[in-house]
Amino acid sequence: MAHTADDIQAHVRLYYKVFGTLMALTLLTVAVSYLHLPHTPAVIVALAIAALKASLVAMFFMHLKGERPFIFWSLAVTAVFFVFLFALPMWTEGDHIVGTRPDAWSAGAAVPHAPPHSPTPH
C-alpha cells in the first residue's frame, strides 16, 4: 500500500497535534497538583487526566483507532476492571479516615485506660 507525501504529512501533523495535547494534559496535571485538593478528588482528577492521556496514546500512537470493534470491547472491559480495582481500595479506605466514622473513637469519647498500677507490698 503506497502512501503519498500528502498522506504522510497529514499523519505527521496529526501526531504533532496529539503530542501537543499530551503535553498540555501533562501541564494540566501539574497545575492541578498546586490546587491542593483533598486526597480523594485529587486522585480522581489525576486518574481522569491519566486515562485521557492513555486513550490518546492507545488510539493514535498504538494505531488502535482503526481496529475492529472486538479490540475496543476488550479495551473497554479492561478499563472498567482497572477503574474498579483502583476505586475499591479508595472506597474502603474512606471508612478509616479520622472523623468520618460515627463511632466512639472519632466522636471524641474518652479513650479507655488501664487502671493505674499500684505497687504490691512485699
C-alpha positions as MATLAB code, in Angstrom:
seq = 'MAHTADDIQAHVRLYYKVFGTLMALTLLTVAVSYLHLPHTPAVIVALAIAALKASLVAMFFMHLKGERPFIFWSLAVTAVFFVFLFALPMWTEGDHIVGTRPDAWSAGAAVPHAPPHSPTPH';
ca = [
       0.000    0.000    0.000;
       1.673    3.190   -1.181;
       1.199    6.429    0.640;
       1.617    9.794   -0.974;
       3.660   12.599    0.525;
       0.432   14.401    1.435;
      -0.822   11.355    3.350;
       2.413   11.152    5.280;
       2.350   14.875    6.069;
      -1.249   14.568    7.310;
      -0.226   11.737    9.644;
       2.767   13.704   10.922;
       0.567   16.757   11.598;
      -1.879   14.534   13.481;
       0.954   13.078   15.585;
       2.171   16.582   16.414;
      -1.342   17.578   17.483;
      -1.640   14.510   19.700;
       1.805   15.202   21.149;
       0.815   18.810   21.878;
      -2.372   17.626   23.557;
      -0.392   15.178   25.685;
       1.982   17.974   26.737;
      -0.964   20.244   27.596;
      -2.550   17.469   29.669;
       0.766   16.925   31.460;
       0.908   20.631   32.310;
      -2.718   20.427   33.455;
      -1.785   17.554   35.780;
       0.990   19.662   37.304;
      -1.334   22.682   37.614;
      -3.994   20.603   39.377;
      -1.383   19.396   41.866;
      -0.915   23.007   43.005;
      -4.625   23.359   43.814;
      -4.139   21.298   46.993;
      -7.401   19.416   46.568;
      -8.467   16.881   49.197;
      -6.948   13.458   48.676;
      -9.851   11.634   47.013;
     -10.815   14.364   44.494;
      -7.135   14.877   43.660;
      -6.718   11.187   42.860;
      -9.924   11.149   40.805;
      -8.834   14.185   38.749;
      -5.338   12.757   38.260;
      -6.730    9.395   37.137;
      -9.168   11.076   34.746;
      -6.352   13.049   33.111;
      -4.150    9.939   33.004;
      -6.968    7.924   31.409;
      -7.434   10.594   28.751;
      -3.705   10.617   28.026;
      -3.592    6.811   27.888;
      -6.519    6.720   25.482;
      -4.792    9.224   23.183;
      -1.615    7.134   23.191;
      -3.543    3.923   22.538;
      -5.736    5.410   19.809;
      -3.063    7.215   17.803;
       0.433    6.009   18.663;
      -0.594    2.360   19.035;
      -2.886    2.667   15.975;
      -5.970    1.274   17.696;
      -8.191    3.913   16.105;
      -8.766    1.809   13.006;
      -9.039   -1.598   14.663;
     -12.009   -3.928   14.793;
     -14.775   -3.432   17.373;
     -13.614   -6.520   19.272;
     -10.426   -4.691   20.217;
     -12.469   -1.783   21.579;
     -14.706   -4.064   23.622;
     -11.743   -5.854   25.169;
     -10.127   -2.488   25.905;
     -13.366   -1.206   27.462;
     -13.678   -4.269   29.710;
     -10.052   -3.842   30.750;
     -10.652   -0.157   31.529;
     -13.728   -0.952   33.623;
     -11.816   -3.524   35.679;
      -8.892   -1.104   36.002;
     -11.149    1.637   37.371;
     -12.873   -0.833   39.685;
      -9.576   -2.107   41.066;
      -8.418    1.448   41.753;
     -11.755    2.588   43.186;
     -12.222   -0.346   45.555;
      -9.266    0.447   47.863;
     -10.140    4.161   47.824;
     -13.744    3.362   48.718;
     -12.792    1.048   51.565;
     -10.057    3.388   52.812;
     -12.679    6.116   53.211;
     -14.028    4.199   56.201;
     -10.751    4.587   58.067;
     -10.184    8.323   57.777;
     -10.366   10.004   61.185;
     -13.586   11.852   61.733;
     -15.581   10.080   59.039;
     -16.940    7.180   61.097;
     -19.651    7.847   63.674;
     -18.217    5.670   66.400;
     -16.962    6.427   69.901;
     -13.342    6.892   68.801;
     -13.990    9.649   66.276;
     -16.734   11.299   68.351;
     -14.194   12.372   70.952;
     -15.243    9.923   73.641;
     -12.760    9.174   76.356;
     -10.262    6.523   75.443;
     -10.416    3.651   77.940;
      -7.259    3.404   80.004;
      -5.853    0.589   82.076;
      -6.294    1.017   85.824;
      -3.346    2.705   87.471;
      -0.675    0.304   88.604;
      -0.429    0.068   92.360;
       2.677   -1.498   93.758;
       2.117   -4.607   95.771;
       3.750   -4.732   99.218;
       6.406   -7.367   99.712;
];
